[in-house]
Amino acid sequence: MRHTTAVVTAALFVVLLAGGCSGGDGGGDGKADASPAPATSSPAVVDSESAAAPKLSEEWGPKLDAATSSGKDDVCKTVGSKPCVDHITELTELVYDVRDAIDTTGATAVYPKTLEAIDDVETASASYAEGGCAGSTDETLADGSVCGGYVATLLLGPATLSMTMTTDELTAQ
């Protein structure tokens, strides 16, 4: 946000400076001065560059990291327990919020690997729900069950996104 404000301020300064210099020539020849046109088109290029490579990881990385380090390491020991269902639901909603932020900023081209990771979480979430994993008291995270695999993906989703977002941003530069 600060970068965009600085760019807009700089663009306004350039336009005002160009307008002040061209208007005071006193030539009176009646010809329109074409010099402001490049100053007007230049900020648009700068704005599109900053829009092309947003830094969503600056906002979402800390949120994603905090969600995965919440001290709830054993909450999904039994993958169908209510506390596990609640926890992975919160994590999944956070992942969906990241997808919404990417869509809102129009940055889908900047975050291809992040969107793939989001798809993995979405697939695991749907499979967990369709597989009847919620409410199961027989399966644990450690037993290698299918439901345990879905839960592992959901538990690791936010941490994966945090790293992947940063990687996508570095690749976009």
C-alpha positions as a Markdown table, in Angstrom:
| # | Residue | x | y | z |
|---|---|---|---|---|
| 1 | Met | 0.0 | 0.0 | 0.0 |
| 2 | Arg | 2.8 | 2.4 | 0.9 |
| 3 | His | 4.5 | 1.6 | -2.4 |
| 4 | Thr | 1.4 | 2.4 | -4.4 |
| 5 | Thr | 0.9 | 5.7 | -2.5 |
| 6 | Ala | 4.5 | 6.7 | -3.2 |
| 7 | Val | 4.1 | 5.9 | -6.9 |
| 8 | Val | 0.9 | 7.9 | -7.2 |
| 9 | Thr | 2.5 | 10.8 | -5.3 |
| 10 | Ala | 5.6 | 10.7 | -7.6 |
| 11 | Ala | 3.4 | 10.5 | -10.6 |
| 12 | Leu | 1.4 | 13.5 | -9.5 |
| 13 | Phe | 4.6 | 15.4 | -8.8 |
| 14 | Val | 5.9 | 14.6 | -12.3 |
| 15 | Val | 2.6 | 15.7 | -13.9 |
| 16 | Leu | 2.4 | 18.9 | -11.9 |
| 17 | Leu | 6.1 | 19.7 | -12.7 |
| 18 | Ala | 5.6 | 19.0 | -16.4 |
| 19 | Gly | 2.4 | 21.1 | -16.4 |
| 20 | Gly | 4.1 | 24.0 | -14.6 |
| 21 | Cys | 7.1 | 24.0 | -17.0 |
| 22 | Ser | 5.1 | 23.8 | -20.2 |
| 23 | Gly | 2.4 | 26.4 | -19.2 |
| 24 | Gly | 4.9 | 29.2 | -18.4 |
| 25 | Asp | 6.7 | 29.4 | -21.8 |
| 26 | Gly | 4.7 | 32.5 | -22.9 |
| 27 | Gly | 5.1 | 31.4 | -26.5 |
| 28 | Gly | 1.5 | 31.9 | -27.4 |
| 29 | Asp | 1.8 | 29.9 | -30.6 |
| 30 | Gly | -1.4 | 28.0 | -29.9 |
| 31 | Lys | 0.2 | 24.6 | -30.2 |
| 32 | Ala | -0.6 | 22.0 | -27.6 |
| 33 | Asp | 2.5 | 20.9 | -25.6 |
| 34 | Ala | 2.9 | 17.1 | -25.9 |
| 35 | Ser | 5.3 | 16.7 | -23.0 |
| 36 | Pro | 2.7 | 15.8 | -20.3 |
| 37 | Ala | 1.7 | 12.7 | -22.2 |
| 38 | Pro | 4.8 | 10.6 | -21.4 |
| 39 | Ala | 4.6 | 11.6 | -17.8 |
| 40 | Thr | 0.9 | 10.5 | -17.6 |
| 41 | Ser | 1.6 | 7.1 | -19.3 |
| 42 | Ser | 4.8 | 6.4 | -17.2 |
| 43 | Pro | 3.0 | 6.0 | -13.8 |
| 44 | Ala | 0.6 | 3.5 | -15.4 |
| 45 | Val | 3.5 | 1.3 | -16.3 |
| 46 | Val | 4.8 | 1.6 | -12.7 |
| 47 | Asp | 1.4 | 0.8 | -11.3 |
| 48 | Ser | 0.9 | -2.3 | -13.5 |
| 49 | Glu | 4.4 | -3.5 | -12.4 |
| 50 | Ser | 3.5 | -3.2 | -8.7 |
| 51 | Ala | 0.1 | -4.8 | -9.3 |
| 52 | Ala | 1.8 | -7.6 | -11.2 |
| 53 | Ala | 4.0 | -8.6 | -8.2 |
| 54 | Pro | 2.1 | -8.0 | -5.0 |
| 55 | Lys | 3.7 | -9.0 | -1.8 |
| 56 | Leu | 0.8 | -10.9 | -0.2 |
| 57 | Ser | 3.2 | -13.0 | 1.8 |
| 58 | Glu | 3.9 | -9.9 | 4.0 |
| 59 | Glu | 0.3 | -9.9 | 5.2 |
| 60 | Trp | -0.6 | -13.6 | 5.0 |
| 61 | Gly | 2.8 | -15.3 | 5.9 |
| 62 | Pro | 2.6 | -14.3 | 9.6 |
| 63 | Lys | -1.1 | -15.4 | 9.8 |
| 64 | Leu | -0.3 | -18.7 | 8.2 |
| 65 | Asp | 2.8 | -19.3 | 10.3 |
| 66 | Ala | 0.8 | -18.5 | 13.5 |
| 67 | Ala | -1.9 | -20.9 | 12.6 |
| 68 | Thr | 0.5 | -23.8 | 12.2 |
| 69 | Ser | 2.4 | -23.0 | 15.4 |
| 70 | Ser | -0.7 | -22.7 | 17.6 |
| 71 | Gly | 0.5 | -25.3 | 20.1 |
| 72 | Lys | -2.2 | -27.8 | 19.1 |
| 73 | Asp | 0.3 | -30.5 | 18.0 |
| 74 | Asp | -1.8 | -33.4 | 19.4 |
| 75 | Val | -5.2 | -32.0 | 18.5 |
| 76 | Cys | -5.5 | -34.4 | 15.5 |
| 77 | Lys | -4.1 | -37.5 | 17.1 |
| 78 | Thr | -7.5 | -39.0 | 16.4 |
| 79 | Val | -8.3 | -37.6 | 13.0 |
| 80 | Gly | -12.1 | -37.6 | 13.4 |
| 81 | Ser | -12.3 | -36.0 | 16.8 |
| 82 | Lys | -14.3 | -32.8 | 17.2 |
| 83 | Pro | -11.2 | -30.8 | 18.3 |
| 84 | Cys | -9.4 | -32.0 | 15.2 |
| 85 | Val | -12.4 | -31.2 | 12.9 |
| 86 | Asp | -12.6 | -27.7 | 14.4 |
| 87 | His | -8.8 | -27.1 | 14.0 |
| 88 | Ile | -8.5 | -28.3 | 10.4 |
| 89 | Thr | -11.7 | -26.3 | 9.6 |
| 90 | Glu | -10.0 | -23.1 | 10.9 |
| 91 | Leu | -6.8 | -23.9 | 8.9 |
| 92 | Thr | -8.8 | -24.6 | 5.7 |
| 93 | Glu | -10.7 | -21.4 | 6.0 |
| 94 | Leu | -7.5 | -19.5 | 6.4 |
| 95 | Val | -6.2 | -21.1 | 3.2 |
| 96 | Tyr | -9.3 | -20.1 | 1.4 |
| 97 | Asp | -8.9 | -16.5 | 2.7 |
| 98 | Val | -5.5 | -16.5 | 1.0 |
| 99 | Arg | -7.0 | -17.7 | -2.3 |
| 100 | Asp | -9.6 | -14.9 | -2.0 |
| 101 | Ala | -6.8 | -12.4 | -1.4 |
| 102 | Ile | -5.0 | -13.6 | -4.5 |
| 103 | Asp | -8.2 | -13.4 | -6.6 |
| 104 | Thr | -9.1 | -10.0 | -5.2 |
| 105 | Thr | -5.7 | -8.5 | -6.2 |
| 106 | Gly | -5.9 | -10.1 | -9.6 |
| 107 | Ala | -2.6 | -11.8 | -8.9 |
| 108 | Thr | -3.3 | -15.4 | -10.0 |
| 109 | Ala | -0.4 | -15.2 | -12.5 |
| 110 | Val | 2.0 | -14.3 | -9.7 |
| 111 | Tyr | 1.0 | -17.2 | -7.5 |
| 112 | Pro | 0.8 | -20.4 | -9.6 |
| 113 | Lys | 2.4 | -22.7 | -7.1 |
| 114 | Thr | 0.5 | -21.2 | -4.2 |
| 115 | Leu | -2.8 | -21.8 | -6.1 |
| 116 | Glu | -1.7 | -25.4 | -6.7 |
| 117 | Ala | -1.0 | -25.8 | -3.0 |
| 118 | Ile | -4.5 | -24.3 | -2.2 |
| 119 | Asp | -6.0 | -26.8 | -4.6 |
| 120 | Asp | -4.3 | -29.6 | -2.7 |
| 121 | Val | -5.8 | -28.4 | 0.5 |
| 122 | Glu | -9.2 | -28.1 | -1.1 |
| 123 | Thr | -9.0 | -31.6 | -2.5 |
| 124 | Ala | -7.9 | -33.0 | 0.9 |
| 125 | Ser | -10.8 | -31.1 | 2.6 |
| 126 | Ala | -13.4 | -32.4 | 0.2 |
| 127 | Ser | -11.9 | -36.0 | 0.5 |
| 128 | Tyr | -11.9 | -35.8 | 4.3 |
| 129 | Ala | -15.6 | -34.7 | 4.3 |
| 130 | Glu | -16.7 | -37.2 | 1.6 |
| 131 | Gly | -14.7 | -40.1 | 3.1 |
| 132 | Gly | -16.6 | -39.9 | 6.4 |
| 133 | Cys | -13.4 | -39.1 | 8.3 |
| 134 | Ala | -15.1 | -36.6 | 10.7 |
| 135 | Gly | -16.4 | -38.4 | 13.7 |
| 136 | Ser | -14.2 | -41.4 | 13.2 |
| 137 | Thr | -12.6 | -42.5 | 16.4 |
| 138 | Asp | -10.7 | -45.5 | 15.0 |
| 139 | Glu | -8.2 | -43.7 | 12.8 |
| 140 | Thr | -5.2 | -41.8 | 14.1 |
| 141 | Leu | -2.7 | -39.5 | 12.4 |
| 142 | Ala | 0.1 | -42.0 | 12.9 |
| 143 | Asp | -1.7 | -45.2 | 11.6 |
| 144 | Gly | -1.2 | -44.3 | 7.9 |
| 145 | Ser | -4.9 | -44.3 | 7.2 |
| 146 | Val | -6.4 | -42.4 | 4.2 |
| 147 | Cys | -8.1 | -40.0 | 6.6 |
| 148 | Gly | -4.8 | -39.5 | 8.4 |
| 149 | Gly | -3.3 | -38.5 | 5.0 |
| 150 | Tyr | -6.0 | -35.9 | 4.4 |
| 151 | Val | -5.5 | -34.5 | 7.9 |
| 152 | Ala | -1.8 | -34.3 | 7.4 |
| 153 | Thr | -2.3 | -32.3 | 4.2 |
| 154 | Leu | -4.7 | -30.0 | 6.0 |
| 155 | Leu | -2.4 | -29.5 | 9.0 |
| 156 | Leu | 0.6 | -28.7 | 6.7 |
| 157 | Gly | -1.4 | -26.6 | 4.2 |
| 158 | Pro | -0.8 | -23.2 | 5.9 |
| 159 | Ala | 2.9 | -23.8 | 6.4 |
| 160 | Thr | 3.2 | -24.9 | 2.8 |
| 161 | Leu | 1.4 | -21.8 | 1.5 |
| 162 | Ser | 3.6 | -19.5 | 3.5 |
| 163 | Met | 6.7 | -20.8 | 1.9 |
| 164 | Thr | 5.2 | -21.2 | -1.6 |
| 165 | Met | 3.9 | -17.6 | -1.6 |
| 166 | Thr | 7.3 | -16.3 | -0.9 |
| 167 | Thr | 8.8 | -18.5 | -3.6 |
| 168 | Asp | 6.2 | -17.4 | -6.1 |
| 169 | Glu | 6.9 | -13.7 | -5.3 |
| 170 | Leu | 10.7 | -14.2 | -5.8 |
| 171 | Thr | 10.1 | -16.0 | -9.1 |
| 172 | Ala | 7.8 | -13.2 | -10.3 |
| 173 | Gln | 10.5 | -10.5 | -9.8 |
